Amino acid sequence: MILTVTLNAAIDKRYVVEGARAGEVNRVKECAYTPGGKGLNVSKPAAVAGAKVVATGFVGGHAGAYIEDSLKPFGIEPAFYHMKEESRSCINIWDSVNKVQTEYLEPGFTVSEEDFEGFLKQFRELVKGASVVTMSGSVPKGLDETAYQRLVKIVKDAGKKAILDTSGKLLAEGIKSGPTMIKPNIDEIRMLTGKQCGQEREIIEAAKKIYESGVEVVAVSLGAEGSVIVCDEGIFRASVPKIDAVNTVGCGDSMIAGFALGFSEGLSMEETLRKASAISAAAALREETGFFVKEDMERIFPQIEVVRYEES
């Protein structure tokens, strides 16, 4: 079972407009509501791929009930800690004329230390049945930068694999507990290591520095250019084919789902990286965030190029 953690879950609202105009009334041509938050954008593609997925985190009010109900068609089992306040909404506006995306992210409710302790008690029980635990995104108001550090420690103490995908101080503190994997982008790896990372060799050296600190897999996202991986099996570079992307929001989360699948299935890093890259690319072809079609993934899969670097 893959356990996903979304501490700051939301209802994702996607609006399609034709030529957005600031300061004026804009008519929405299409709209779609989906359960969101980075962790749930990991849950959905993992479930589409056939994994058993349990989703946890915080939800509240009628919006929280909607989030839970919306996961059921995917076969995802909701196991959230419930708050009295309403869960947040996040709005993604796609301007189909100018090909520009704009996001508005609500802050959500405040979680007290008492609430967090209640969640941790539930979390410890859920971890027992998981093979891989993914932890993604921001945290609610009330939690400090050590929140993920505490969760990672619980997962590692249970002998399970922990994937952490967050940023800023949450990431800097979280890696102190030695997660199995992190997926920083260029800005994040610069923040973690202080290196400029202007060239690929510098990126690899920075990733190696984090790997040597106790993170087993460091997957540096290069966006449309693919990714660089430093891990126990060596150093890998994945390249993806050019595609006509429809919605790139959540593609990184879909990649995390691919890594979680590979870890849970015991695949090699090369196989895991190829699967994760193909799922991420396939997700970009669909309007719904955190979703892909297997036929797209299967078509893209053989086009993913994975090269293993020889140590110099």
Secondary structure, DSSP 8 states (H G I E B T S, - for coil): -EEEEETT-EEEEEEEESS--TTS----SEEEEEEESTTHHHHHHHHHTT--EEEEEEEEHHHHHHHHHHHGGGT-EE--EEESS--EEEEEEEETTTTEEEEEE----B--HHHHHHHHHHHHHHHTT-SEEEEES---BT--TTHHHHHHHHHHHTT-EEEEE--HHHHHHHGGG--SEE---HHHHHHHH-----SHHHHHHHHHHHHHTT-SEEEEE-GGG-EEEEETTEEEEEE------S--TTHHHHHHHHHHHHHHHT--HHHHHHHHHHHHHHHTTSSSTT---HHHHHHHGGG-EEEEE---
